[in-house]
Amino acid sequence: MIPDMAEHGGDADAAAHARRSRLYDYAEPTASDQERTTAPEASEGPAAEAVARGRRAFAALLGEFRRTAVLVPLDAADGSPLTADLGGVRWFYAFSDERALARFALARGEGDREWPYQRWLGARLLDAAVPATGVPCGVALDCADGADGTVFPPVRGVVPDRVAVDVDGGTGDGQ
């Protein structure tokens, strides 16, 4: 579950006790994160190694996504990028290729219509489109592919800090 913005606003004491998303564990830690990690078990053992491997794998995937042109389907009514709102977060749909977009269309029961799309770099989605929405927003890549799909949530290290929901002062609204 991605935490809502209210969990990360307000005073520092409340923010320190707020629940955080498991996705946060995959984002690259900052120096302040490392300073807060004082328990010895946090940096030792198989669990810590697994988290470190997961962070590296996600960072590599994120880097590849940022450099890759993906298909962004357009809303048939107004030509804007197709999105969905789920759990207080708006998600841009993006697809790695036309087959992935076709699987999505079939899963929606809309395989018989034309699906207009544009090719955008992943970086453009994360750095320009996400902040422009004005609400917490991320990208769902190949979302019809189950576990083979990927989400790039509105958190530090994925989207600009000013719109990341897990950064003090991050508004999720681009302001």
C-alpha positions as CSV (number, residue, x, y, z in Angstrom):
1,M,0.0,0.0,0.0
2,I,1.3,3.4,-0.9
3,P,0.9,5.8,2.0
4,D,-1.3,8.8,1.5
5,M,0.2,12.3,1.7
6,A,-1.4,13.0,5.1
7,E,0.9,10.4,6.6
8,H,4.0,12.4,5.5
9,G,2.9,16.0,6.3
10,G,2.6,17.8,9.6
11,D,5.0,17.8,12.4
12,A,8.2,15.7,12.5
13,D,7.1,13.5,15.4
14,A,4.0,12.4,13.5
15,A,6.1,11.8,10.4
16,A,8.5,9.7,12.4
17,H,5.7,7.3,13.4
18,A,3.9,7.2,10.1
19,R,3.7,3.9,8.3
20,R,5.5,3.8,5.1
21,S,5.1,1.8,1.9
22,R,7.1,-1.3,1.3
23,L,8.1,0.3,-2.0
24,Y,10.1,2.8,0.0
25,D,12.6,-0.1,0.7
26,Y,13.4,-0.2,-3.0
27,A,14.2,3.5,-3.3
28,E,17.8,4.5,-3.0
29,P,18.5,5.7,0.6
30,T,19.8,9.2,1.2
31,A,22.4,10.2,3.8
32,S,19.6,11.2,6.2
33,D,18.1,7.7,5.8
34,Q,21.5,6.1,6.6
35,E,21.9,8.3,9.7
36,R,18.5,7.2,11.0
37,T,19.5,3.5,10.7
38,T,21.3,2.9,13.9
39,A,20.3,-0.7,14.8
40,P,23.1,-3.2,14.0
41,E,20.7,-5.7,12.6
42,A,19.6,-3.2,10.0
43,S,22.9,-3.6,8.2
44,E,23.6,-7.2,8.8
45,G,22.3,-10.6,7.8
46,P,20.4,-12.1,4.9
47,A,17.4,-9.8,5.1
48,A,19.5,-6.7,4.8
49,E,21.4,-8.3,1.9
50,A,18.1,-9.1,0.2
51,V,16.9,-5.5,0.6
52,A,20.2,-4.2,-0.8
53,R,19.9,-6.5,-3.8
54,G,16.3,-5.4,-4.3
55,R,17.3,-1.8,-4.2
56,R,20.0,-2.3,-6.8
57,A,17.7,-4.3,-9.0
58,F,15.0,-1.6,-8.8
59,A,17.6,1.1,-9.5
60,A,18.8,-0.7,-12.6
61,L,15.2,-1.2,-13.8
62,L,14.4,2.5,-13.1
63,G,17.5,3.6,-15.1
64,E,16.5,1.4,-18.0
65,F,12.9,2.7,-17.9
66,R,14.1,6.3,-17.9
67,R,16.2,5.7,-21.0
68,T,13.5,3.7,-22.9
69,A,10.7,4.9,-25.2
70,V,7.4,3.4,-24.0
71,L,4.0,3.5,-25.4
72,V,1.5,5.8,-23.6
73,P,-2.1,5.1,-24.7
74,L,-4.3,8.1,-25.3
75,D,-7.8,8.7,-24.1
76,A,-10.1,8.3,-27.1
77,A,-12.3,11.2,-26.0
78,D,-9.7,14.0,-25.4
79,G,-6.3,12.6,-26.6
80,S,-4.8,13.0,-23.1
81,P,-2.6,10.2,-21.7
82,L,-4.7,7.4,-20.3
83,T,-4.6,7.2,-16.5
84,A,-6.3,5.4,-13.6
85,D,-6.8,6.5,-10.0
86,L,-6.1,3.8,-7.3
87,G,-5.5,4.2,-3.6
88,G,-5.2,8.0,-3.8
89,V,-2.6,7.8,-6.5
90,R,-3.0,8.6,-10.2
91,W,-1.2,6.1,-12.5
92,F,-0.1,6.8,-16.1
93,Y,-0.4,3.6,-18.1
94,A,2.7,2.8,-20.1
95,F,3.7,-0.3,-22.2
96,S,7.0,-1.7,-23.3
97,D,5.6,-2.7,-26.8
98,E,2.4,-3.1,-28.8
99,R,1.9,-6.6,-27.6
100,A,1.8,-5.5,-24.0
101,L,-0.7,-2.7,-24.9
102,A,-2.8,-5.4,-26.8
103,R,-2.9,-7.6,-23.7
104,F,-4.1,-4.6,-21.7
105,A,-6.8,-3.8,-24.3
106,L,-8.0,-7.4,-24.2
107,A,-8.0,-7.5,-20.4
108,R,-10.3,-4.5,-20.4
109,G,-12.6,-6.1,-23.0
110,E,-11.7,-3.4,-25.5
111,G,-9.6,-5.4,-27.9
112,D,-11.8,-4.6,-30.9
113,R,-11.2,-0.8,-30.9
114,E,-8.2,1.2,-32.1
115,W,-5.8,2.3,-29.3
116,P,-4.0,5.5,-30.2
117,Y,-0.7,6.0,-28.4
118,Q,2.4,8.1,-28.3
119,R,6.0,7.1,-27.6
120,W,7.5,8.9,-24.6
121,L,10.8,8.4,-22.8
122,G,10.3,7.0,-19.3
123,A,12.2,10.0,-18.0
124,R,9.6,12.4,-19.6
125,L,6.8,10.6,-17.8
126,L,8.5,10.7,-14.5
127,D,10.1,14.1,-14.7
128,A,7.5,16.1,-16.6
129,A,4.1,14.4,-16.8
130,V,4.0,13.2,-13.2
131,P,4.6,16.6,-11.7
132,A,2.1,18.2,-14.1
133,T,-0.8,16.2,-12.8
134,G,-1.1,18.1,-9.6
135,V,-1.8,15.0,-7.5
136,P,0.3,12.1,-6.3
137,C,1.1,10.2,-9.5
138,G,3.3,7.3,-10.7
139,V,3.6,5.1,-13.7
140,A,2.3,1.6,-14.2
141,L,4.3,-0.3,-16.8
142,D,2.8,-3.3,-18.5
143,C,0.1,-3.5,-15.9
144,A,-1.8,-6.3,-17.6
145,D,1.2,-8.6,-17.2
146,G,0.7,-9.4,-13.5
147,A,3.9,-10.0,-11.7
148,D,5.9,-9.1,-14.9
149,G,4.5,-5.6,-14.8
150,T,6.2,-2.8,-12.8
151,V,5.1,0.3,-10.9
152,F,7.1,3.4,-10.5
153,P,5.5,5.0,-7.4
154,P,5.6,8.7,-6.5
155,V,8.5,8.3,-4.0
156,R,11.9,9.8,-3.6
157,G,14.4,8.6,-6.2
158,V,11.7,7.8,-8.7
159,V,9.9,11.1,-9.2
160,P,11.2,14.6,-8.5
161,D,11.4,15.3,-4.7
162,R,8.9,18.2,-4.9
163,V,6.1,15.7,-5.8
164,A,7.3,12.6,-3.9
165,V,4.9,11.7,-1.1
166,D,7.7,10.4,1.2
167,V,9.8,13.6,1.3
168,D,9.2,16.3,4.0
169,G,7.9,19.2,2.0
170,G,7.0,16.9,-1.0
171,T,3.5,17.8,-1.9
172,G,2.7,15.3,-4.6
173,D,1.2,18.2,-6.5
174,G,4.2,19.7,-8.3
175,Q,4.0,22.9,-6.2
